[in-house]
């Protein structure tokens, strides 16, 4: 069995570092994809663990609460990579809400745990988040704003799962004569 406290601590550290590096502002969105199977050292989709999902969500929500940002937890492909997010964020960003409750075999353990842990969770079909954390190669890029910048974190793994992170920035337009404030 994986060390759940170590998972929570690693996820909190990774999310906190990404929030800082990406300079997320209150009410911005951090999208997270996670394979609890990969964390446990198994192939994605083969050993889903709600206990591991809860440990991941605990770290995410603690880091997000400290920065006052929203977490969007990506569901698995059985729910078309829909996302669990607080109702307030869905309202703020005018996100299309769908009627479904994620479960481990249709949504995944991360989404199931997030739905149980959030204050007023809803599921939305898609977002354009400001930063992303991918634990176990779940492919969250479809939920990030158009210009994605890789972020190298101190936390490289959660359990056995590789951690990949990204921030976004507005597009640079105007060509060689343009002046940018980065």
C-alpha positions as CSV (number, residue, x, y, z in Angstrom):
1,X,0.0,0.0,0.0
2,X,1.2,3.5,-0.9
3,X,2.1,5.9,1.9
4,X,-0.9,8.2,1.7
5,X,0.7,10.9,3.9
6,X,3.7,11.0,1.5
7,X,1.4,11.3,-1.5
8,X,-0.6,14.2,0.1
9,X,2.7,16.0,1.0
10,X,4.2,15.5,-2.5
11,X,1.0,16.7,-4.2
12,X,0.7,19.7,-1.9
13,X,4.4,20.6,-2.5
14,X,4.0,20.2,-6.3
15,X,0.8,22.2,-6.5
16,X,2.1,25.0,-4.2
17,X,5.3,25.3,-6.3
18,X,3.3,25.4,-9.5
19,X,0.9,28.0,-8.2
20,X,3.9,30.2,-7.2
21,X,5.8,29.8,-10.4
22,X,2.7,30.3,-12.5
23,X,1.9,33.4,-10.4
24,X,-1.8,32.3,-10.2
25,X,-4.1,34.9,-8.9
26,X,-7.2,34.3,-6.7
27,X,-10.0,32.6,-8.6
28,X,-7.8,31.3,-11.4
29,X,-7.9,27.6,-12.3
30,X,-5.4,24.8,-11.8
31,X,-6.4,21.8,-13.8
32,X,-5.1,18.4,-12.5
33,X,-5.1,15.0,-14.1
34,X,-4.0,12.0,-12.1
35,X,-3.6,8.3,-12.5
36,X,-3.8,6.6,-9.1
37,X,-2.7,3.4,-10.9
38,X,0.5,5.1,-12.0
39,X,1.1,6.4,-8.5
40,X,0.9,2.8,-7.2
41,X,3.4,1.7,-9.9
42,X,0.8,0.1,-12.2
43,X,-0.2,0.8,-15.7
44,X,-2.7,3.7,-16.1
45,X,-6.3,2.5,-15.7
46,X,-5.5,-0.9,-14.2
47,X,-5.4,-0.3,-10.4
48,X,-7.6,2.6,-9.5
49,X,-7.5,3.5,-5.8
50,X,-10.0,5.8,-4.1
51,X,-7.7,6.0,-1.1
52,X,-4.9,7.3,-3.2
53,X,-7.4,9.7,-5.0
54,X,-8.4,11.1,-1.6
55,X,-4.7,11.6,-0.6
56,X,-4.1,13.5,-3.9
57,X,-7.2,15.7,-3.5
58,X,-6.2,16.5,0.1
59,X,-2.9,17.9,-1.0
60,X,-4.4,19.8,-4.0
61,X,-7.2,21.4,-2.0
62,X,-4.8,22.5,0.8
63,X,-2.5,24.2,-1.7
64,X,-5.4,25.7,-3.7
65,X,-7.1,27.0,-0.5
66,X,-3.9,28.8,0.6
67,X,-3.7,30.6,-2.8
68,X,-7.4,31.0,-3.2
69,X,-7.4,29.3,-6.6
70,X,-9.8,26.7,-8.0
71,X,-8.9,23.1,-8.7
72,X,-10.4,21.4,-11.7
73,X,-10.0,17.6,-11.4
74,X,-10.0,15.8,-14.8
75,X,-12.2,12.7,-15.2
76,X,-11.0,9.7,-17.2
77,X,-11.9,9.1,-20.8
78,X,-15.1,7.2,-19.8
79,X,-16.5,10.7,-19.0
80,X,-14.8,12.3,-22.0
81,X,-12.2,14.0,-19.7
82,X,-14.9,16.2,-18.2
83,X,-13.9,18.0,-15.0
84,X,-15.0,18.4,-11.4
85,X,-14.9,22.0,-10.2
86,X,-16.6,24.2,-7.7
87,X,-20.0,25.5,-8.8
88,X,-18.7,29.1,-8.1
89,X,-15.9,28.6,-10.7
90,X,-18.3,27.2,-13.2
91,X,-20.5,30.3,-12.8
92,X,-17.6,32.7,-12.8
93,X,-16.2,31.3,-16.1
94,X,-19.6,30.5,-17.6
95,X,-18.7,26.8,-18.0
96,X,-21.2,24.3,-19.4
97,X,-22.4,22.0,-16.5
98,X,-23.4,18.4,-17.2
99,X,-25.3,16.0,-15.1
100,X,-23.1,13.2,-13.9
101,X,-21.4,12.0,-10.7
102,X,-18.0,10.5,-11.2
103,X,-17.3,7.1,-9.8
104,X,-14.0,5.2,-9.8
105,X,-14.9,3.1,-13.0
106,X,-16.5,6.1,-14.8
107,X,-14.6,9.2,-14.0
108,X,-11.7,7.9,-12.1
109,X,-10.6,8.0,-8.5
110,X,-9.3,11.6,-8.6
111,X,-12.6,12.9,-9.9
112,X,-14.6,10.8,-7.5
113,X,-12.5,12.0,-4.5
114,X,-12.7,15.6,-5.7
115,X,-16.5,15.4,-6.1
116,X,-16.8,14.2,-2.5
117,X,-14.3,16.7,-1.1
118,X,-15.4,19.9,-2.8
119,X,-17.9,22.3,-1.2
120,X,-20.4,22.5,-4.1
121,X,-19.0,20.4,-6.9
122,X,-20.3,20.3,-10.5
123,X,-19.0,18.6,-13.6
124,X,-18.2,20.6,-16.7
125,X,-17.3,19.5,-20.2
126,X,-14.2,21.6,-20.6
127,X,-12.2,24.6,-19.4
128,X,-9.2,26.7,-20.3
129,X,-7.1,26.6,-17.1
130,X,-4.3,28.9,-16.2
131,X,-1.9,26.2,-15.1
132,X,-1.9,22.4,-15.0
133,X,-0.5,19.5,-13.0
134,X,-0.4,16.1,-14.6
135,X,0.4,13.1,-12.3
136,X,0.9,9.9,-14.3
137,X,0.7,11.1,-17.9
138,X,-3.1,11.6,-18.1
139,X,-2.8,14.3,-20.8
140,X,-4.4,17.5,-19.5
141,X,-3.3,19.8,-22.4
142,X,-6.8,20.0,-23.9
143,X,-7.8,21.9,-20.7
144,X,-5.1,24.6,-20.8
145,X,-5.2,28.0,-22.4
146,X,-3.5,28.2,-25.8
147,X,0.1,29.2,-25.0
148,X,1.5,26.5,-22.6
149,X,4.9,26.9,-21.0
150,X,6.5,23.8,-19.3
151,X,7.4,24.2,-15.7
152,X,10.1,22.0,-14.1
153,X,9.1,21.3,-10.5
154,X,11.2,20.0,-7.6
155,X,8.7,17.2,-7.2
156,X,9.4,14.8,-10.1
157,X,7.2,11.9,-8.9
158,X,4.2,11.2,-6.7
159,X,4.6,7.6,-5.8
160,X,5.8,6.0,-9.0
161,X,3.9,8.5,-11.3
162,X,5.8,11.1,-13.3
163,X,4.8,14.7,-12.5
164,X,4.5,17.1,-15.4
165,X,3.5,20.8,-14.9
166,X,2.7,23.8,-17.1
167,X,1.7,27.4,-16.8
168,X,0.1,29.5,-19.5
169,X,0.6,33.0,-20.8
170,X,-1.2,35.2,-23.2
171,X,-0.1,34.9,-26.9
172,X,2.5,37.4,-28.1
173,X,1.2,39.2,-31.2
174,X,2.5,41.9,-33.5
175,X,5.8,40.6,-34.8
176,X,9.2,42.2,-34.7
177,X,8.0,45.7,-34.1
178,X,5.9,44.8,-31.1
179,X,7.0,45.5,-27.5
180,X,6.1,43.0,-24.8
181,X,5.9,43.2,-21.0
182,X,6.6,39.6,-19.8
